[in-house]
């Protein structure tokens, strides 16, 4: 696992530099962003791919690069990462907007992409929720397409898929309960799924948050 851990960290560092350059270039009020490019880069800068190597090591899942590079296996991993960063961007938007204007957040990118710039803030959050659902559907599709690599490797890949689900669930649970993002101001807002950005804008995130929490429940019952 050590060579995989090193290589994923090198890729993480390189993409973090790229992300910083993109963020600086998009500071202008009228600057545009490309959602597709952002999603590809964000998948690498969320910092989870090196952690997945540690997860495979902890679970004693010895999956070589030749198997990880299979299209279906890679798709399963990539869509799991998509679920992680999309949920992270939704939950962290309130905090990031107060810190730096949420320059590197999928909500802001949706608002600045030429194809989706017609959306208002509520529409952008709902659009991000749709992207999460699409990633979830793609995850299951990719997992179902994984070919057989032999009895032992098939067990490793099945356990790896379960571990990816745990990551997606854990990220959501952590985002809701930790004090870093403070998604809801009070219990009343939490029950009604209202996200307060400031005194003027109250966003209803029921369609996004409730959908994600429903997914968590489904996964826990699997």
C-alpha positions in Angstrom: 0.0 0.0 0.0 2.9 2.4 0.6 3.6 3.1 -3.1 -0.1 3.8 -3.7 -0.2 6.1 -0.6 2.8 8.1 -1.9 1.5 8.4 -5.5 -2.0 9.5 -4.3 -0.4 12.2 -2.1 1.7 13.5 -4.9 -1.4 13.8 -7.1 -3.2 15.5 -4.2 -0.4 18.1 -3.9 -0.3 18.8 -7.7 -4.1 19.2 -7.9 -4.2 21.4 -4.8 -1.8 23.8 -6.7 -4.1 23.8 -9.7 -7.1 24.4 -7.5 -5.4 27.4 -5.9 -4.6 28.9 -9.3 -8.2 28.4 -10.4 -9.5 30.0 -7.2 -7.3 33.1 -7.8 -8.4 33.4 -11.4 -12.0 33.3 -10.4 -12.0 36.1 -7.8 -13.4 38.7 -10.2 -17.1 39.5 -9.8 -17.9 38.6 -13.4 -15.4 35.7 -13.7 -16.9 32.5 -15.0 -16.2 28.9 -13.9 -16.5 25.6 -15.7 -18.4 23.1 -13.6 -17.1 20.0 -15.3 -13.5 21.0 -14.8 -14.2 22.0 -11.2 -15.7 18.6 -10.5 -12.7 16.7 -11.9 -10.2 18.8 -9.9 -12.3 18.8 -6.7 -12.4 15.0 -6.8 -8.7 15.0 -6.3 -8.4 18.0 -3.8 -11.0 16.8 -1.3 -8.1 14.8 0.2 -9.9 11.5 0.4 -8.1 9.4 -2.2 -4.9 9.0 0.0 -7.2 8.1 2.9 -8.8 5.4 0.8 -5.4 3.7 0.5 -5.2 3.8 4.3 -8.7 2.3 4.4 -7.6 -0.5 2.1 -4.6 -1.1 4.3 -6.6 -1.2 7.5 -9.0 -3.6 6.0 -6.2 -5.7 4.5 -7.5 -5.2 1.0 -4.6 -5.9 -1.3 -5.9 -4.5 -4.6 -3.2 -3.9 -7.2 -3.1 -0.9 -9.5 -4.0 -3.1 -12.4 -7.4 -3.8 -10.8 -7.9 -0.3 -9.4 -7.4 1.0 -13.0 -10.3 -1.1 -14.3 -12.9 1.2 -15.7 -15.7 -0.1 -13.4 -13.5 -0.1 -10.3 -12.2 3.4 -11.0 -15.7 4.6 -11.7 -16.9 3.2 -8.4 -14.1 5.0 -6.5 -14.6 8.3 -8.5 -18.3 8.5 -7.9 -17.8 7.8 -4.2 -15.4 10.7 -4.1 -18.0 12.8 -6.0 -20.6 12.1 -3.3 -18.1 13.1 -0.6 -17.1 16.5 -2.1 -20.6 17.4 -3.3 -22.0 16.8 0.2 -19.1 18.6 1.8 -19.5 21.7 -0.5 -23.2 21.8 0.4 -22.7 21.6 4.1 -19.7 23.9 4.2 -21.1 26.6 2.0 -22.4 28.7 4.8 -19.1 28.7 6.6 -17.0 29.2 3.4 -19.2 32.1 2.3 -18.4 33.9 5.5 -14.7 33.1 5.3 -13.8 33.8 1.7 -17.0 34.0 -0.3 -17.0 30.3 -1.0 -14.8 30.8 -4.0 -14.0 27.1 -4.3 -17.3 25.6 -3.7 -19.6 23.7 -6.1 -22.5 26.1 -5.3 -20.5 29.1 -6.3 -19.2 27.3 -9.4 -22.7 26.4 -10.5 -23.7 30.1 -10.2 -20.7 31.1 -12.4 -20.9 28.3 -15.0 -22.4 29.7 -18.2 -24.8 26.7 -18.5 -26.2 27.1 -15.0 -25.7 30.8 -14.2 -29.4 31.5 -14.7 -30.1 29.7 -11.4 -30.6 31.6 -8.2 -28.9 30.4 -5.0 -31.7 28.1 -4.0 -31.7 26.6 -7.5 -27.9 26.1 -7.3 -28.2 24.1 -4.1 -31.0 22.0 -5.6 -28.8 21.4 -8.7 -26.0 20.2 -6.5 -28.4 17.8 -4.8 -29.2 16.4 -8.3 -25.5 16.0 -9.0 -25.2 14.0 -5.7 -28.1 11.7 -6.8 -26.5 11.2 -10.2 -23.2 10.2 -8.5 -25.0 7.8 -6.3 -26.7 6.2 -9.3 -23.4 6.0 -11.1 -21.8 4.4 -8.1 -24.2 1.5 -8.1 -24.0 1.2 -11.8 -20.2 1.0 -11.8 -20.2 -1.4 -8.8 -22.6 -3.7 -10.7 -20.3 -3.7 -13.8 -17.1 -4.9 -12.0 -15.9 -8.1 -13.6 -14.6 -11.1 -11.7 -10.9 -11.1 -10.9 -11.0 -14.4 -9.0 -12.5 -15.4 -5.7 -10.1 -13.6 -3.4 -10.0 -10.4 -5.4 -13.7 -10.3 -5.7 -14.0 -10.4 -1.9 -11.5 -7.5 -1.7 -13.5 -5.4 -4.2 -16.8 -6.1 -2.4 -15.3 -5.0 0.9 -13.8 -2.0 -0.8 -17.2 -1.0 -2.2 -18.6 -1.3 1.3 -15.8 0.9 2.6 -16.6 3.6 0.1 -20.2 3.6 1.2 -18.9 4.1 4.8 -16.9 7.1 3.7 -19.9 8.7 2.0 -22.1 8.2 5.0 -19.4 9.2 7.5 -18.8 12.5 5.7 -22.5 13.3 5.8 -22.8 12.4 9.5 -19.7 14.4 10.5 -20.8 17.4 8.5 -24.1 17.5 10.3 -23.0 17.0 13.9 -19.7 18.8 14.1 -19.3 22.5 15.1 -17.1 23.4 12.1 -19.9 24.1 9.7 -22.8 24.8 12.0 -25.3 24.1 9.3 -28.4 24.9 11.4 -28.7 27.8 13.8 -31.1 26.0 16.1 -33.2 22.9 16.5 -36.2 24.6 14.9 -34.1 25.2 11.7 -32.8 21.7 11.8 -36.3 20.3 12.0 -37.6 22.5 9.1 -34.3 22.2 7.2 -33.7 25.9 6.9 -30.1 27.2 6.3 -29.6 30.8 7.4 -26.8 32.5 5.5 -27.5 36.0 6.9 -30.4 38.1 8.0 -31.8 38.4 4.5 -31.5 34.9 3.0 -33.0 31.8 4.4 -32.6 28.8 2.2 -34.7 25.7 2.3 -32.5 22.7 1.9 -35.1 20.0 2.5 -34.8 18.5 -1.0 -31.0 18.1 -0.6 -30.6 17.4 3.1 -33.5 15.0 3.5 -32.5 13.1 0.4 -29.0 12.6 1.7 -30.2 11.6 5.1 -32.6 9.1 3.4 -29.6 7.7 1.6 -27.8 7.3 4.8 -30.7 5.3 6.3 -30.9 3.1 3.2 -27.2 2.3 3.4 -27.4 1.5 7.1 -30.2 -1.0 6.4 -28.2 -2.8 3.6 
